[in-house]
Structure formats: C-alpha cells, structure tokens
Amino acid sequence: MSAVLITGCSSGIGAATVQWFLARGWTVYATARQPQSLPHHPLCRPLAMDVDDPASVRAAFELVGHELPRLDAVVNNAGYGLSGSFESISEEAIRRQFETNVFGLMRVSRAALAQFRAQGGGVLVNVASMGGRLSFPFYAPYHASKWAVEGFSESLAFEAAEIGVRVKLIEPGAIRTDFYGRSAEFVHDPALSAYNAAVERSTSRMQAVGGKGSDPALVAAAIWQACTDGSERLRYPVGPDARLLLGLRRWISDRRYLRLMRQRLMR
Ligand SMILES: NC(=O)c1ccc[n+]([C@@H]2O[C@H](COP(=O)([O-])OP(=O)(O)OC[C@H]3O[C@@H](n4cnc5c(N)ncnc54)[C@H](OP(=O)(O)O)[C@@H]3O)[C@@H](O)[C@H]2O)c1
C-alpha cells in the first residue's frame, strides 16, 4: 500500500488532495496546524504540523518513520498569499511569508529527503503557483516566495535524482479556495495614497478571478499524476488560465506583459 504525507490539509487544495489519495486507496498522513479539522477515514492519519515550527515538522516525520516501512511521497502544499503595496508591508510580514512558503517548505523537504534517502527513493511534490513564473500587481512578497520555490525545486531536482528522488512542481492557476479569503493577508496603508486607487482595483479584480477559479480537485489530480506517473517531468501547470498565461509569458516581451497586466488589473 502506498503512503503520502501532505501539509496544509485543513482546506482548499490540501483537503481536496487528501480526499483524492484516500479515494485511490493510499494511506494519507494529513497534516494541519489544527488537526481536529481533518477527516475521519480508516486510511487517514491526522497529524499536527505547523511548517513554521521545526519541532512539529521533526515530530511528524519521526512518527511516520516509526509507523511506516516506506513513505512514497511528500506534498508541500501549506502556504498563503501576502498582498498589498510593497511599501505598506513590513519586513516582519515578509519574513513570515517566507517562513511558511519558502523556509517551511525547505524544512519539510529536508525531512522528506532524509526519509527518502534511507528507503532508496520517493517523490517530493512542491505546490508553487503559476505565480512562480509570472507575477501580478501588489503581490510582490508572495511572488518572490513562489519564484524562490521554483528555483529551489528545479535545482534540488538534480541532486535528489542521485538518491532516487523525483522532485515535482505544481503550478496552479486561480483555484477556488480560502486562499482569497480566510488565508489571505492583505496589508493596506491609506496614508500611501498614491497607490490607493490601483490597489483597490487590483484587489477586487484578483478576488473576482479567485471566485471564478478552477476546482481544487483539478490540482489534486495533478498532484496525483506527479506522484504516480514515474516520469522525469518537473512542472505541472494546472488550469486553463495557468496554461494560457504561462504560454503567453514565454512568448511576449516583458514590456508587453507589464502593459497587459496593468491594463487588465490596475486601470
Ligand atoms: N488558490 C489559488 O488560487 C492558488 C494558486 C496557486 C497556488 N496556490 C498555493 O496552493 C497552496 C494551498 O493553498 P489553497 O489555495 O488551498 O489555500 P487555503 O485553502 O487557504 O489552504 C492553505 C493551507 O495552508 C495551511 N497553512 C498556512 N500556513 C501554514 C503553516 N505555517 N503550517 C501548516 N499549514 C499552514 C492552511 O492551514 P490553516 O487552516 O491552519 O490556516 C491551509 O490548510 C498554497 O501554497 C498556495 O500558495 C493557490
């Protein structure tokens, strides 16, 4: 029987991925900061894990190591979006964004690699974003974190292959989850009035985009594919918007891309 550990399973993509793997007979170590929110299912093992907290990551992997002969895959899904004008966002808030989206993901990756190395292989799936290869206005720290996840994962893929580990990048477009609501950290300083109109327009348009996003099950299916296809493929864009925008970004100049996004989201 195959087993996977997933971070950030209380809602959205994480919760959908738990269901997807359970429905296919996998043992799922579903982790969340509040594990009481996790589903009751004979194959589901709810575990507490805050990716910001090294002790909680260590404890979860120790427990998995004791309980399982083999962990086939680890999915780094936990993350959130910090938005607002860069000038309004404190350095402390940016550090928190990186602590979860980048350092938390690296912390879990390190623990996963130790387990995979000991057992002779595994799959490490990192949920980045289409926003790890392009960007939208007023999300500078979030994009910086997801671009970091892209660079980290691509480079890690070389060395991980030496120990039989495949690294995967999932790049969702807009997905209907709590990302745009409960989980969002939006910072606004009305005193920085030069940004106000553009921030307002951009924020409401991004909210609308999120509301029309794809079902999180689409991302769960891509994560499943990444874990099971046995391929060397690194990147899995998810959703029609991700495929369209990533394709467009490759073909049009920086100048045209900036103009297009400014027109669509800020004016
Ligand atoms: N929705 C989109 O449009 C979209 C697009 C591209 C990429 N993504 C990425 O997809 C991933 C999942 O987001 P989602 O859309 O499913 O949003 P979501 O419904 O808000 O889920 C985010 C999950 O991350 C968890 N989390 C946040 N900080 C954590 C921490 N320090 N330790 C452990 N768990 C933590 C949250 O747990 P709590 O319940 O404890 O807060 C929640 O379970 C994120 O990495 C996000 O950047 C989302």
The ligand as a MOL file (V3000), in Angstrom:
LIG
                    3D

  0  0  0     0  0            999 V3000
M  V30 BEGIN CTAB
M  V30 COUNTS 48 52 0 0 0
M  V30 BEGIN ATOM
M  V30 1 N -5.9030 29.1380 -4.5540 0
M  V30 2 C -5.1080 29.5440 -5.5500 0
M  V30 3 O -5.5580 30.2770 -6.4670 0
M  V30 4 C -3.6690 29.1010 -5.5920 0
M  V30 5 C -2.9730 29.3020 -6.8010 0
M  V30 6 C -1.6380 28.9200 -6.8760 0
M  V30 7 C -1.0200 28.3430 -5.7830 0
M  V30 8 N -1.7190 28.1610 -4.6270 0 CHG=1
M  V30 9 C -0.9980 27.5400 -3.4960 0
M  V30 10 O -1.6950 26.3910 -3.0770 0
M  V30 11 C -1.3750 26.1170 -1.7150 0
M  V30 12 C -2.6510 25.8140 -0.9560 0
M  V30 13 O -3.4660 26.9610 -0.9280 0
M  V30 14 P -5.0550 26.8900 -1.0960 0
M  V30 15 O -5.4020 27.6030 -2.3450 0
M  V30 16 O -5.5520 25.5270 -0.8910 0 CHG=-1
M  V30 17 O -5.4950 27.8670 0.0880 0
M  V30 18 P -6.1380 27.5560 1.5260 0
M  V30 19 O -7.4670 26.8930 1.3630 0
M  V30 20 O -6.0720 28.8440 2.2460 0
M  V30 21 O -5.1470 26.4960 2.1860 0
M  V30 22 C -3.8960 26.8610 2.6900 0
M  V30 23 C -3.4920 25.8190 3.7030 0
M  V30 24 O -2.1670 26.1080 4.1570 0
M  V30 25 C -2.1800 25.9760 5.5580 0
M  V30 26 N -1.1020 26.7080 6.2130 0
M  V30 27 C -0.8130 28.0270 6.1610 0
M  V30 28 N 0.2550 28.2980 6.9290 0
M  V30 29 C 0.6580 27.1100 7.4670 0
M  V30 30 C 1.6950 26.7170 8.3400 0
M  V30 31 N 2.5530 27.5950 8.8600 0
M  V30 32 N 1.8140 25.3970 8.6610 0
M  V30 33 C 0.9580 24.4880 8.1820 0
M  V30 34 N -0.0820 24.8040 7.3690 0
M  V30 35 C -0.2120 26.0990 7.0140 0
M  V30 36 C -3.5460 26.4630 5.9920 0
M  V30 37 O -3.8030 25.9990 7.3010 0
M  V30 38 P -4.6940 26.7840 8.3980 0
M  V30 39 O -6.0990 26.2730 8.2220 0
M  V30 40 O -4.0920 26.3880 9.7110 0
M  V30 41 O -4.5700 28.2460 8.1050 0
M  V30 42 C -4.3980 25.7910 4.9230 0
M  V30 43 O -4.6360 24.4460 5.2550 0
M  V30 44 C -0.5990 27.3300 -1.1990 0
M  V30 45 O 0.7820 27.0280 -1.1820 0
M  V30 46 C -0.8940 28.4020 -2.2520 0
M  V30 47 O 0.1340 29.3560 -2.3510 0
M  V30 48 C -3.0190 28.5260 -4.5020 0
M  V30 END ATOM
M  V30 BEGIN BOND
M  V30 1 1 1 2
M  V30 2 2 2 3
M  V30 3 1 2 4
M  V30 4 1 4 5
M  V30 5 2 4 48
M  V30 6 2 5 6
M  V30 7 1 6 7
M  V30 8 2 7 8
M  V30 9 1 8 9
M  V30 10 1 8 48
M  V30 11 1 9 10
M  V30 12 1 9 46
M  V30 13 1 10 11
M  V30 14 1 11 12
M  V30 15 1 11 44
M  V30 16 1 12 13
M  V30 17 1 13 14
M  V30 18 2 14 15
M  V30 19 1 14 16
M  V30 20 1 14 17
M  V30 21 1 17 18
M  V30 22 2 18 19
M  V30 23 1 18 20
M  V30 24 1 18 21
M  V30 25 1 21 22
M  V30 26 1 22 23
M  V30 27 1 23 24
M  V30 28 1 23 42
M  V30 29 1 24 25
M  V30 30 1 25 26
M  V30 31 1 25 36
M  V30 32 1 26 27
M  V30 33 1 26 35
M  V30 34 2 27 28
M  V30 35 1 28 29
M  V30 36 1 29 30
M  V30 37 2 29 35
M  V30 38 1 30 31
M  V30 39 2 30 32
M  V30 40 1 32 33
M  V30 41 2 33 34
M  V30 42 1 34 35
M  V30 43 1 36 37
M  V30 44 1 36 42
M  V30 45 1 37 38
M  V30 46 2 38 39
M  V30 47 1 38 40
M  V30 48 1 38 41
M  V30 49 1 42 43
M  V30 50 1 44 45
M  V30 51 1 44 46
M  V30 52 1 46 47
M  V30 END BOND
M  V30 END CTAB
M  END
